[in-house]
Amino acid sequence: MNAILKWFDQTPRRVLVIVGLACVALLGFGMYLQHVVGLEPCPMCIVQRYALILIAMCALLTGASGQKSLQIVGSLLLSVLAVAGAFVAARQSWLQWYPPEVASCGRDLYGMIETFPLKRALPMIFRGGGDCTKVDWTFLGGSIANWSFLWFCAMALVGMVLVLRVGRRRS
């Protein structure tokens, strides 16, 4: 455990790049499930994709910086975004475990995207119409939402460890 914390001290930039690449890999896997396997993402899945995109951008941009203050702020923002993604994944997991009689995933994200300037590009990439309560795929007994929750929690933890370790490091 001590060796892992020392690694965080010595290579915060490398840790941030790994987090960013993990997000890109998770997004790629989501695209594989959608376009190759044929699973239709629900609106909550789309929100989680946005969270992953924001975390990846934050991690990679922060990892590109060698400044201590930017690493702290970027790692803190990464943690906040990961907690937000974990919240959505936890809510979706709850809906899967205890489905309501009338399925409702929240607002129609496709309709929301239509109102923004990128209305032609984003819906093609992030079109969601699936049912948030339906479990289409599992791995080791966990649904996509369950695994997403675990990944978001891990990213939030990494971000907070970075904030604490980089904050204690001497410039």
C-alpha positions in Angstrom: 0.0 0.0 0.0 2.8 2.4 0.9 4.5 1.7 -2.5 1.3 2.6 -4.3 1.1 5.9 -2.4 4.7 6.7 -3.2 4.0 6.0 -6.9 1.2 8.6 -6.7 3.7 11.1 -5.3 6.3 10.5 -8.0 4.1 10.2 -11.0 0.8 12.2 -10.7 1.0 13.0 -14.4 1.2 9.4 -15.3 -1.7 8.5 -13.0 -3.8 11.2 -14.7 -3.0 9.9 -18.1 -3.9 6.4 -17.1 -7.3 7.6 -15.8 -7.8 9.5 -19.1 -7.0 6.4 -21.1 -9.2 4.2 -18.9 -12.1 6.6 -19.7 -11.4 6.4 -23.4 -11.3 2.5 -23.2 -14.6 2.5 -21.3 -16.2 4.7 -23.9 -14.8 2.5 -26.7 -16.3 -0.5 -25.0 -19.6 1.3 -24.7 -19.4 2.0 -28.5 -18.6 -1.6 -29.1 -21.7 -2.8 -27.1 -23.8 -0.3 -29.0 -22.6 -0.7 -32.6 -21.4 -4.3 -32.7 -23.4 -6.1 -30.1 -26.5 -4.0 -30.7 -27.4 -2.8 -27.2 -29.3 0.5 -27.3 -28.1 2.9 -24.6 -30.6 4.6 -22.3 -30.6 8.3 -21.3 -28.8 7.5 -18.1 -26.1 5.6 -20.1 -25.7 8.7 -22.2 -25.2 10.9 -19.1 -22.6 8.5 -17.9 -20.8 8.7 -21.3 -20.7 12.5 -21.0 -19.3 12.1 -17.5 -16.6 9.8 -18.9 -15.8 12.3 -21.7 -15.4 15.1 -19.2 -13.3 13.0 -16.8 -11.0 12.0 -19.7 -10.6 15.6 -20.9 -9.9 16.8 -17.4 -7.5 14.0 -16.6 -5.5 14.3 -19.9 -5.4 18.1 -19.7 -4.3 18.0 -16.0 -1.8 15.3 -16.8 -0.3 17.5 -19.5 0.4 20.1 -16.8 3.4 20.0 -14.5 2.1 22.8 -12.3 1.2 21.7 -8.8 -1.8 24.0 -8.4 -3.3 22.9 -11.8 -2.8 19.2 -10.8 -4.7 19.8 -7.5 -7.6 21.7 -9.2 -7.8 19.2 -12.1 -7.7 16.2 -9.7 -10.4 17.8 -7.6 -12.6 18.5 -10.7 -12.0 14.9 -11.8 -13.2 13.6 -8.4 -16.4 15.8 -8.6 -17.2 14.6 -12.1 -16.6 11.0 -11.1 -18.9 11.4 -8.1 -21.6 12.8 -10.4 -21.2 9.8 -12.8 -21.3 7.4 -9.9 -24.5 9.0 -8.7 -26.2 8.5 -12.1 -24.9 4.9 -12.3 -26.1 4.2 -8.7 -29.5 5.6 -9.6 -29.6 3.4 -12.7 -28.6 0.3 -10.7 -31.3 1.1 -8.2 -33.9 1.3 -11.1 -32.6 -2.1 -12.4 -32.9 -3.8 -8.9 -36.3 -2.2 -8.1 -37.9 -1.4 -11.4 -40.9 1.0 -11.2 -44.2 0.0 -12.7 -43.9 2.7 -15.3 -40.3 3.0 -16.5 -38.9 6.5 -16.4 -35.3 7.4 -16.8 -35.7 11.1 -16.5 -35.7 13.8 -19.2 -35.3 12.9 -22.8 -31.6 13.7 -23.5 -32.0 13.4 -27.2 -34.6 16.2 -27.1 -32.3 18.3 -24.9 -29.4 17.9 -27.3 -31.6 19.0 -30.2 -31.7 22.5 -28.7 -27.9 23.1 -28.6 -25.7 24.2 -31.5 -24.1 20.8 -32.0 -27.6 19.3 -32.6 -26.5 17.5 -35.7 -23.3 15.9 -34.6 -23.9 14.8 -31.0 -27.2 12.9 -31.4 -25.5 10.7 -34.0 -22.9 9.7 -31.5 -25.0 9.7 -28.3 -28.4 8.6 -29.3 -30.2 6.9 -26.5 -33.5 5.2 -26.5 -33.1 2.1 -24.4 -34.9 1.3 -21.1 -32.9 2.3 -18.0 -34.4 -0.5 -16.0 -33.5 -3.3 -18.5 -30.4 -5.4 -17.9 -29.1 -6.4 -21.3 -25.5 -7.4 -20.5 -23.8 -8.7 -17.4 -20.2 -9.6 -16.4 -19.5 -11.5 -13.2 -23.1 -10.8 -12.1 -22.9 -7.0 -12.5 -24.8 -5.0 -15.1 -23.2 -2.2 -17.1 -24.6 0.3 -14.6 -23.0 -1.7 -11.7 -19.6 -1.8 -13.3 -19.9 1.9 -14.3 -20.6 2.8 -10.7 -17.4 0.9 -9.6 -15.3 2.6 -12.2 -16.6 6.0 -11.3 -15.9 5.3 -7.6 -12.4 4.2 -8.4 -11.7 7.4 -10.5 -13.1 9.6 -7.7 -10.8 7.8 -5.2 -7.8 8.2 -7.4 -8.6 11.9 -7.9 -8.9 12.5 -4.1 -5.7 10.6 -3.4 -4.0 12.8 -6.0 -5.4 16.0 -4.4 -4.0 14.9 -1.0 -0.7 13.6 -2.2 0.1 16.4 -4.7 -1.0 19.0 -2.1 1.5 17.6 0.5 4.3 17.4 -2.1 7.0 20.1 -2.0 7.3 22.2 -5.1 
